[in-house]
């Protein structure tokens, strides 16, 4: 598995949160799956803090767009 930096993981997590929210049902199961993604790349980080930061980013569509552009470039 390739290594991603923390900012990239946060950005991808924000996109996952956005995808989970599309149907307006953001379930605990979806959150658990997203936390598994976070842990797979950032083993030494607190996945709850990363998820909370990503949820804040997801609320701001301008920030979310910045992350989609970074991901596209890489």
N, CA, C and O atoms as a printed pandas DataFrame, in Angstrom:
     atom_number atom_name residue_name chain_id  residue_number  x_coord  y_coord  z_coord
0              1         N          UNK        A               1    0.834   -1.169    0.000
1              2        CA          UNK        A               1    0.000    0.000    0.000
2              3         C          UNK        A               1    0.885    1.241    0.000
3              4         O          UNK        A               1    1.785    1.361    0.831
4              5         N          UNK        A               2    0.638    2.159   -0.918
5              6        CA          UNK        A               2    1.417    3.383   -0.981
6              7         C          UNK        A               2    1.120    4.256    0.228
7              8         O          UNK        A               2    0.031    4.204    0.800
8              9         N          UNK        A               3    2.100    5.052    0.601
9             10        CA          UNK        A               3    1.968    5.947    1.743
10            11         C          UNK        A               3    1.369    7.268    1.277
11            12         O          UNK        A               3    1.813    7.841    0.282
12            13         N          UNK        A               4    0.372    7.741    1.988
13            14        CA          UNK        A               4   -0.211    9.056    1.735
14            15         C          UNK        A               4    0.106    9.944    2.923
15            16         O          UNK        A               4    0.174    9.468    4.056
16            17         N          UNK        A               5    0.302   11.236    2.674
17            18        CA          UNK        A               5    0.526   12.130    3.800
18            19         C          UNK        A               5   -0.809   12.445    4.475
19            20         O          UNK        A               5   -1.882   12.181    3.932
20            21         N          UNK        A               6   -0.709   13.009    5.659
21            22        CA          UNK        A               6   -1.901   13.254    6.474
22            23         C          UNK        A               6   -2.909   14.146    5.757
23            24         O          UNK        A               6   -4.109   13.874    5.795
24            25         N          UNK        A               7   -2.440   15.205    5.105
25            26        CA          UNK        A               7   -3.355   16.107    4.405
26            27         C          UNK        A               7   -4.102   15.390    3.282
27            28         O          UNK        A               7   -5.289   15.634    3.066
28            29         N          UNK        A               8   -3.413   14.518    2.579
29            30        CA          UNK        A               8   -4.075   13.757    1.507
30            31         C          UNK        A               8   -5.142   12.829    2.079
31            32         O          UNK        A               8   -6.234   12.715    1.522
32            33         N          UNK        A               9   -4.828   12.169    3.183
33            34        CA          UNK        A               9   -5.806   11.274    3.819
34            35         C          UNK        A               9   -7.011   12.074    4.300
35            36         O          UNK        A               9   -8.149   11.627    4.159
36            37         N          UNK        A              10   -6.769   13.252    4.866
37            38        CA          UNK        A              10   -7.885   14.093    5.310
38            39         C          UNK        A              10   -8.748   14.484    4.115
39            40         O          UNK        A              10   -9.976   14.445    4.195
40            41         N          UNK        A              11   -8.118   14.856    3.019
41            42        CA          UNK        A              11   -8.872   15.240    1.823
42            43         C          UNK        A              11   -9.687   14.099    1.252
43            44         O          UNK        A              11  -10.854   14.276    0.902
44            45         N          UNK        A              12   -9.081   12.937    1.156
45            46        CA          UNK        A              12   -9.804   11.765    0.646
46            47         C          UNK        A              12  -10.936   11.410    1.607
47            48         O          UNK        A              12  -12.030   11.040    1.180
48            49         N          UNK        A              13  -10.667   11.524    2.893
49            50        CA          UNK        A              13  -11.706   11.238    3.890
50            51         C          UNK        A              13  -12.873   12.205    3.729
51            52         O          UNK        A              13  -14.029   11.798    3.838
52            53         N          UNK        A              14  -12.589   13.470    3.472
53            54        CA          UNK        A              14  -13.657   14.451    3.252
54            55         C          UNK        A              14  -14.503   14.060    2.044
55            56         O          UNK        A              14  -15.725   14.211    2.056
56            57         N          UNK        A              15  -13.845   13.558    1.004
57            58        CA          UNK        A              15  -14.597   13.110   -0.178
58            59         C          UNK        A              15  -15.442   11.876    0.137
59            60         O          UNK        A              15  -16.555   11.737   -0.370
60            61         N          UNK        A              16  -14.915   10.988    0.970
61            62        CA          UNK        A              16  -15.690    9.814    1.382
62            63         C          UNK        A              16  -16.905   10.230    2.215
63            64         O          UNK        A              16  -17.993    9.674    2.066
64            65         N          UNK        A              17  -16.703   11.212    3.090
65            66        CA          UNK        A              17  -17.818   11.732    3.888
66            67         C          UNK        A              17  -18.870   12.336    2.963
67            68         O          UNK        A              17  -20.069   12.130    3.149
68            69         N          UNK        A              18  -18.410   13.077    1.973
69            70        CA          UNK        A              18  -19.335   13.679    1.008
70            71         C          UNK        A              18  -20.137   12.600    0.273
71            72         O          UNK        A              18  -21.352   12.722    0.115
72            73         N          UNK        A              19  -19.462   11.561   -0.166
73            74        CA          UNK        A              19  -20.148   10.467   -0.858
74            75         C          UNK        A              19  -21.157    9.791    0.073
75            76         O          UNK        A              19  -22.255    9.430   -0.352
76            77         N          UNK        A              20  -20.785    9.622    1.332
77            78        CA          UNK        A              20  -21.687    8.981    2.291
78            79         C          UNK        A              20  -22.907    9.847    2.575
79            80         O          UNK        A              20  -23.971    9.330    2.915
80            81         N          UNK        A              21  -22.759   11.158    2.437
81            82        CA          UNK        A              21  -23.857   12.089    2.711
82            83         C          UNK        A              21  -24.786   12.313    1.522
83            84         O          UNK        A              21  -25.828   12.950    1.674
84            85         N          UNK        A              22  -24.440   11.816    0.369
85            86        CA          UNK        A              22  -25.238   12.104   -0.829
86            87         C          UNK        A              22  -26.694   11.676   -0.654
87            88         O          UNK        A              22  -27.605   12.380   -1.088
88            89         N          UNK        A              23  -26.914   10.532   -0.025
89            90        CA          UNK        A              23  -28.289   10.068    0.178
90            91         C          UNK        A              23  -28.911   10.627    1.462
91            92         O          UNK        A              23  -30.006   10.226    1.859
92            93         N          UNK        A              24  -28.200   11.555    2.103
93            94        CA          UNK        A              24  -28.635   12.215    3.331
94            95         C          UNK        A              24  -28.787   11.259    4.508
95            96         O          UNK        A              24  -29.440   11.592    5.497
96            97         N          UNK        A              25  -28.188   10.072    4.406
97            98        CA          UNK        A              25  -28.161    9.109    5.513
98            99         C          UNK        A              25  -26.691    8.756    5.750
99           100         O          UNK        A              25  -26.115    7.927    5.047
100          101         N          UNK        A              26  -26.104    9.400    6.750
101          102        CA          UNK        A              26  -24.691    9.195    7.078
102          103         C          UNK        A              26  -24.661    8.284    8.302
103          104         O          UNK        A              26  -24.704    8.750    9.440
104          105         N          UNK        A              27  -24.587    7.009    8.055
105          106        CA          UNK        A              27  -24.751    6.012    9.112
106          107         C          UNK        A              27  -23.459    5.741    9.876
107          108         O          UNK        A              27  -22.366    6.077    9.420
108          109         N          UNK        A              28  -23.607    5.131   11.036
109          110        CA          UNK        A              28  -22.450    4.710   11.827
110          111         C          UNK        A              28  -21.627    3.677   11.056
111          112         O          UNK        A              28  -20.400    3.651   11.162
112          113         N          UNK        A              29  -22.302    2.830   10.283
113          114        CA          UNK        A              29  -21.585    1.844    9.472
114          115         C          UNK        A              29  -20.681    2.542    8.461
115          116         O          UNK        A              29  -19.537    2.135    8.260
116          117         N          UNK        A              30  -21.192    3.588    7.829
117          118        CA          UNK        A              30  -20.382    4.343    6.870
118          119         C          UNK        A              30  -19.197    4.999    7.580
119          120         O          UNK        A              30  -18.081    5.002    7.060
120          121         N          UNK        A              31  -19.440    5.551    8.759
121          122        CA          UNK        A              31  -18.354    6.163    9.533
122          123         C          UNK        A              31  -17.294    5.121    9.884
123          124         O          UNK        A              31  -16.096    5.389    9.798
124          125         N          UNK        A              32  -17.742    3.941   10.277
125          126        CA          UNK        A              32  -16.793    2.870   10.615
126          127         C          UNK        A              32  -15.942    2.473    9.415
127          128         O          UNK        A              32  -14.740    2.246    9.556
128          129         N          UNK        A              33  -16.553    2.388    8.239
129          130        CA          UNK        A              33  -15.796    2.063    7.026
130          131         C          UNK        A              33  -14.770    3.149    6.706
131          132         O          UNK        A              33  -13.648    2.849    6.299
132          133         N          UNK        A              34  -15.153    4.388    6.890
133          134        CA          UNK        A              34  -14.237    5.498    6.635
134          135         C          UNK        A              34  -13.081    5.465    7.635
135          136         O          UNK        A              34  -11.938    5.739    7.269
136          137         N          UNK        A              35  -13.368    5.133    8.885
137          138        CA          UNK        A              35  -12.310    5.031    9.902
138          139         C          UNK        A              35  -11.326    3.907    9.559
139          140         O          UNK        A              35  -10.130    4.031    9.822
140          141         N          UNK        A              36  -11.814    2.832    8.985
141          142        CA          UNK        A              36  -10.930    1.746    8.545
142          143         C          UNK        A              36   -9.972    2.269    7.472
143          144         O          UNK        A              36   -8.782    1.953    7.490
144          145         N          UNK        A              37  -10.493    3.068    6.541
145          146        CA          UNK        A              37   -9.631    3.684    5.522
146          147         C          UNK        A              37   -8.557    4.535    6.183
147          148         O          UNK        A              37   -7.378    4.425    5.848
148          149         N          UNK        A              38   -8.965    5.385    7.122
149          150        CA          UNK        A              38   -8.018    6.273    7.802
150          151         C          UNK        A              38   -6.929    5.460    8.496
151          152         O          UNK        A              38   -5.742    5.753    8.352
152          153         N          UNK        A              39   -7.334    4.445    9.244
153          154        CA          UNK        A              39   -6.364    3.620    9.972
154          155         C          UNK        A              39   -5.408    2.895    9.034
155          156         O          UNK        A              39   -4.256    2.648    9.391
156          157         N          UNK        A              40   -5.877    2.556    7.842
157          158        CA          UNK        A              40   -5.012    1.828    6.910
158          159         C          UNK        A              40   -3.859    2.700    6.407
159          160         O          UNK        A              40   -2.818    2.175    6.010
160          161         N          UNK        A              41   -4.032    4.017    6.420
161          162        CA          UNK        A              41   -2.985    4.917    5.947
162          163         C          UNK        A              41   -2.277    5.676    7.065
163          164         O          UNK        A              41   -1.107    6.034    6.932
164          165         N          UNK        A              42   -2.986    5.921    8.168
165          166        CA          UNK        A              42   -2.408    6.693    9.271
166          167         C          UNK        A              42   -2.535    5.895   10.557
167          168         O          UNK        A              42   -3.347    6.221   11.423
168          169         N          UNK        A              43   -1.742    4.865   10.675
169          170        CA          UNK        A              43   -1.842    3.944   11.799
170          171         C          UNK        A              43   -1.638    4.607   13.161
171          172         O          UNK        A              43   -2.234    4.178   14.149
172          173         N          UNK        A              44   -0.808    5.642   13.225
173          174        CA          UNK        A              44   -0.497    6.281   14.500
174          175         C          UNK        A              44   -1.364    7.498   14.800
175          176         O          UNK        A              44   -1.101    8.216   15.765
176          177         N          UNK        A              45   -2.384    7.740   13.997
177          178        CA          UNK        A              45   -3.242    8.913   14.193
178          179         C          UNK        A              45   -4.570    8.507   14.812
179          180         O          UNK        A              45   -4.983    7.349   14.743
180          181         N          UNK        A              46   -5.218    9.474   15.409
181          182        CA          UNK        A              46   -6.546    9.265   15.975
182          183         C          UNK        A              46   -7.570    9.398   14.850
183          184         O          UNK        A              46   -7.810   10.492   14.340
184          185         N          UNK        A              47   -8.162    8.280   14.474
185          186        CA          UNK        A              47   -9.079    8.302   13.327
186          187         C          UNK        A              47  -10.323    9.142   13.595
187          188         O          UNK        A              47  -10.917    9.676   12.658
188          189         N          UNK        A              48  -10.728    9.267   14.861
189          190        CA          UNK        A              48  -11.897   10.103   15.176
190          191         C          UNK        A              48  -11.603   11.583   14.921
191          192         O          UNK        A              48  -12.456   12.309   14.410
192          193         N          UNK        A              49  -10.395   12.027   15.276
193          194        CA          UNK        A              49  -10.016   13.418   15.019
194          195         C          UNK        A              49   -9.908   13.691   13.529
195          196         O          UNK        A              49  -10.339   14.741   13.052
196          197         N          UNK        A              50   -9.335   12.752   12.796
197          198        CA          UNK        A              50   -9.217   12.903   11.342
198          199         C          UNK        A              50  -10.611   12.973   10.721
199          200         O          UNK        A              50  -10.869   13.812    9.857
200          201         N          UNK        A              51  -11.496   12.101   11.158
201          202        CA          UNK        A              51  -12.859   12.092   10.622
202          203         C          UNK        A              51  -13.573   13.401   10.933
203          204         O          UNK        A              51  -14.260   13.943   10.068
204          205         N          UNK        A              52  -13.427   13.917   12.146
205          206        CA          UNK        A              52  -14.067   15.179   12.501
206          207         C          UNK        A              52  -13.558   16.325   11.629
207          208         O          UNK        A              52  -14.340   17.160   11.175
208          209         N          UNK        A              53  -12.262   16.361   11.399
209          210        CA          UNK        A              53  -11.694   17.404   10.538
210          211         C          UNK        A              53  -12.238   17.268    9.113
211          212         O          UNK        A              53  -12.591   18.262    8.478
212          213         N          UNK        A              54  -12.302   16.050    8.627
213          214        CA          UNK        A              54  -12.828   15.811    7.281
214          215         C          UNK        A              54  -14.301   16.200    7.180
215          216         O          UNK        A              54  -14.733   16.727    6.154
216          217         N          UNK        A              55  -15.064   15.949    8.222
217          218        CA          UNK        A              55  -16.481   16.334    8.224
218          219         C          UNK        A              55  -16.634   17.852    8.152
219          220         O          UNK        A              55  -17.545   18.360    7.498
220          221         N          UNK        A              56  -15.734   18.577    8.834
221          222        CA          UNK        A              56  -15.761   20.044    8.760
222          223         C          UNK        A              56  -15.422   20.519    7.351
223          224         O          UNK        A              56  -16.062   21.428    6.822
224          225         N          UNK        A              57  -14.419   19.903    6.753
225          226        CA          UNK        A              57  -14.037   20.265    5.384
226          227         C          UNK        A              57  -15.188   19.987    4.426
227          228         O          UNK        A              57  -15.467   20.782    3.528
228          229         N          UNK        A              58  -15.852   18.857    4.623
229          230        CA          UNK        A              58  -16.953   18.465    3.733
230          231         C          UNK        A              58  -18.075   19.490    3.757
231          232         O          UNK        A              58  -18.757   19.692    2.753
232          233         N          UNK        A              59  -18.269   20.138    4.899
233          234        CA          UNK        A              59  -19.325   21.156    5.010
234          235         C          UNK        A              59  -19.015   22.391    4.177
235          236         O          UNK        A              59  -19.922   23.137    3.807
236          237         N          UNK        A              60  -17.738   22.608    3.883
237          238        CA          UNK        A              60  -17.313   23.767    3.104
238          239         C          UNK        A              60  -16.944   23.298    1.693
239          240         O          UNK        A              60  -15.844   22.791    1.472
240          241         N          UNK        A              61  -17.841   23.466    0.769
241          242        CA          UNK        A              61  -17.625   22.921   -0.580
242          243         C          UNK        A              61  -16.390   23.496   -1.262
243          244         O          UNK        A              61  -15.790   22.824   -2.100
244          245         N          UNK        A              62  -15.993   24.726   -0.925
245          246        CA          UNK        A              62  -14.784   25.304   -1.534
246          247         C          UNK        A              62  -13.554   24.507   -1.135
247          248         O          UNK        A              62  -12.708   24.220   -1.982
248          249         N          UNK        A              63  -13.434   24.140    0.145
249          250        CA          UNK        A              63  -12.305   23.340    0.590
250          251         C          UNK        A              63  -12.341   21.964   -0.057
251          252         O          UNK        A              63  -11.300   21.432   -0.440
252          253         N          UNK        A              64  -13.514   21.392   -0.180
253          254        CA          UNK        A              64  -13.659   20.072   -0.775
254          255         C          UNK        A              64  -13.172   20.086   -2.224
255          256         O          UNK        A              64  -12.513   19.147   -2.668
256          257         N          UNK        A              65  -13.491   21.132   -2.946
257          258        CA          UNK        A              65  -13.044   21.261   -4.332
258          259         C          UNK        A              65  -11.524   21.301   -4.415
259          260         O          UNK        A              65  -10.942   20.709   -5.324
260          261         N          UNK        A              66  -10.875   21.987   -3.486
261          262        CA          UNK        A              66   -9.406   22.022   -3.465
262          263         C          UNK        A              66   -8.838   20.615   -3.345
263          264         O          UNK        A              66   -7.868   20.281   -4.026
264          265         N          UNK        A              67   -9.428   19.785   -2.490
265          266        CA          UNK        A              67   -8.935   18.422   -2.310
266          267         C          UNK        A              67   -9.174   17.569   -3.549
267          268         O          UNK        A              67   -8.333   16.737   -3.889
268          269         N          UNK        A              68  -10.286   17.753   -4.221
269          270        CA          UNK        A              68  -10.522   16.967   -5.438
270          271         C          UNK        A              68   -9.479   17.305   -6.488
271          272         O          UNK        A              68   -9.017   16.424   -7.213
272          273         N          UNK        A              69   -9.107   18.569   -6.575
273          274        CA          UNK        A              69   -8.078   18.957   -7.534
274          275         C          UNK        A              69   -6.719   18.355   -7.198
275          276         O          UNK        A              69   -6.005   17.907   -8.095
276          277         N          UNK        A              70   -6.352   18.339   -5.915
277          278        CA          UNK        A              70   -5.090   17.750   -5.494
278          279         C          UNK        A              70   -5.073   16.265   -5.832
279          280         O          UNK        A              70   -4.069   15.755   -6.330
280          281         N          UNK        A              71   -6.169   15.570   -5.570
281          282        CA          UNK        A              71   -6.248   14.144   -5.839
282          283         C          UNK        A              71   -6.148   13.882   -7.342
283          284         O          UNK        A              71   -5.463   12.950   -7.763
284          285         N          UNK        A              72   -6.813   14.685   -8.139
285          286        CA          UNK        A              72   -6.745   14.520   -9.589
286          287         C          UNK        A              72   -5.316   14.681  -10.109
287          288         O          UNK        A              72   -4.880   13.966  -11.011
288          289         N          UNK        A              73   -4.598   15.641   -9.513
289          290        CA          UNK        A              73   -3.218   15.898   -9.941
290          291         C          UNK        A              73   -2.281   14.736   -9.610
291          292         O          UNK        A              73   -1.292   14.507  -10.305
292          293         N          UNK        A              74   -2.601   14.013   -8.551
293          294        CA          UNK        A              74   -1.729   12.922   -8.120
294          295         C          UNK        A              74   -2.224   11.593   -8.622
295          296         O          UNK        A              74   -1.607   10.562   -8.352
